[in-house]
């Protein structure tokens, strides 16, 4: 009896990525996003999703693309992790994929060495590869740098730099 992984597939650039369908809350169009001061580049800000404040990360920027502009087909995958909602801006949400467990391979060692430890595996579906992401590592507080002491330390040099330039 072979097990299947149920994955929500989405595009970021030319690649197809996937997250477990169990972590998906919903998929929404990109609304107005409120910026958050001193957030990392890839943290776009927060949105109000029916009364809940949801932080939104742009996966293109998170994966290293510098010039990421929003287009009409962009979507936000609202995922639940550790009891909290987070939004992931993707180029498009494509489909629900059923990948047999034996069609998933562990990520190459170079992924871990390169700091891409949010990749849990590579699934083979209809002749293409789907990069499977680990929500706990992608959304880990240390990777988002939202801890207050980190934010304060990060904010201090910026404030000094602006202050020095204004004198």
C-alpha positions in Angstrom: 0.0 0.0 0.0 1.7 3.2 -1.1 1.0 6.5 0.6 0.3 9.7 -1.2 1.3 13.2 -0.2 -1.4 15.8 -0.9 0.4 19.0 -1.8 -0.8 22.5 -2.9 1.4 23.4 -5.9 2.3 27.0 -6.7 4.7 28.9 -8.9 7.5 31.2 -7.9 9.4 32.3 -11.0 9.7 29.2 -13.3 9.7 26.7 -10.4 6.8 24.8 -8.9 6.8 24.5 -5.2 4.5 22.6 -2.8 3.3 22.7 0.7 1.2 20.1 2.5 -2.5 20.7 1.9 -3.0 20.3 5.7 -1.1 23.5 6.4 -3.2 25.6 3.8 -5.9 27.8 5.3 -7.0 29.5 2.1 -5.8 31.2 -1.1 -6.7 34.9 -1.6 -5.9 37.7 -4.1 -3.3 40.2 -2.9 -5.1 43.0 -1.0 -3.5 46.2 0.3 -0.6 45.3 2.5 0.4 47.5 5.5 4.2 47.8 5.7 5.9 47.0 9.0 9.0 49.1 9.9 12.4 47.4 10.2 11.1 44.2 8.8 13.4 42.1 6.6 13.1 42.7 2.8 11.0 39.7 2.1 8.4 40.5 4.8 6.0 42.7 2.9 3.9 43.6 5.9 0.5 42.6 7.3 -3.0 42.2 6.0 -6.4 42.2 7.7 -8.0 38.9 6.8 -11.6 39.0 8.1 -10.5 40.6 11.4 -7.3 38.6 11.8 -3.9 40.2 11.3 -1.7 38.0 9.0 2.0 38.7 8.3 2.8 38.4 4.6 6.1 37.2 3.1 7.0 37.5 -0.5 8.5 34.1 -1.5 10.3 35.6 -4.5 12.2 37.9 -2.3 12.7 35.2 0.4 14.3 33.0 -2.3 16.6 35.7 -3.4 14.9 37.6 -6.3 15.6 41.3 -5.9 13.1 42.9 -8.3 9.8 41.3 -7.3 6.8 43.3 -8.6 3.2 42.3 -7.9 1.0 41.3 -10.8 -2.7 40.5 -11.1 -2.1 36.7 -11.1 -0.2 36.9 -7.8 -1.9 35.1 -4.9 -1.4 34.9 -1.2 -1.4 31.4 0.2 -2.6 31.7 3.8 -1.0 28.9 5.8 -1.3 27.9 9.4 1.8 27.1 11.3 2.1 26.6 15.1 -1.4 28.0 15.5 -0.7 31.2 13.7 -1.6 32.3 10.2 1.0 33.6 7.7 0.7 34.7 4.1 3.0 33.7 1.3 2.9 35.8 -1.9 3.4 33.5 -4.9 3.3 34.1 -8.6 0.3 31.8 -9.0 -1.4 28.9 -7.2 -1.6 26.1 -9.6 -3.2 22.9 -8.3 -3.5 20.2 -5.7 -1.0 17.4 -6.4 -1.0 13.9 -5.2 2.5 12.6 -5.1 3.2 9.0 -4.2 5.6 8.9 -1.2 8.1 6.8 -3.2 8.3 9.6 -5.8 9.8 12.0 -3.3 13.5 12.2 -2.8 15.5 13.9 -0.1 17.0 17.3 -1.0 20.6 17.3 -2.2 23.1 18.1 0.5 24.0 21.3 -1.4 20.5 22.7 -0.3 21.4 22.5 3.4 24.9 23.9 2.8 23.5 26.8 0.9 21.1 27.7 3.7 18.0 26.4 1.9 17.1 24.1 4.8 13.4 24.9 4.3 13.4 22.3 1.4 12.1 18.9 2.7 12.3 17.0 -0.6 11.8 16.9 -4.3 8.7 15.3 -5.7 8.5 13.9 -9.2 5.1 14.6 -10.8 4.4 14.0 -14.5 8.0 14.5 -15.6 8.7 17.6 -13.6 10.1 18.3 -10.2 8.1 20.0 -7.3 10.2 21.5 -4.6 8.6 20.6 -1.3 8.8 23.2 1.5 8.8 22.8 5.3 6.6 25.4 6.7 8.2 25.3 10.2 11.6 26.2 8.7 10.3 28.7 6.1 8.3 30.5 8.8 10.7 30.0 11.7 10.8 33.1 13.9 14.6 33.2 13.6 14.3 33.3 9.8 11.7 36.0 9.9 13.5 38.1 12.5 10.4 39.2 14.3 11.6 38.7 17.8 11.5 42.0 19.6 15.2 42.0 20.7 16.3 41.2 17.2 14.1 44.1 15.9 15.5 46.5 18.4 19.1 45.6 17.6 18.4 45.8 13.9 16.6 49.2 14.2 19.4 50.9 16.2 22.0 51.1 13.4 19.4 52.3 10.9 18.3 55.1 13.2 21.9 56.2 13.8 22.6 56.2 10.0 19.6 58.3 9.3 20.4 60.7 12.2 24.0 61.1 11.0 22.8 61.9 7.5 20.3 64.5 8.7 22.8 66.6 10.6 
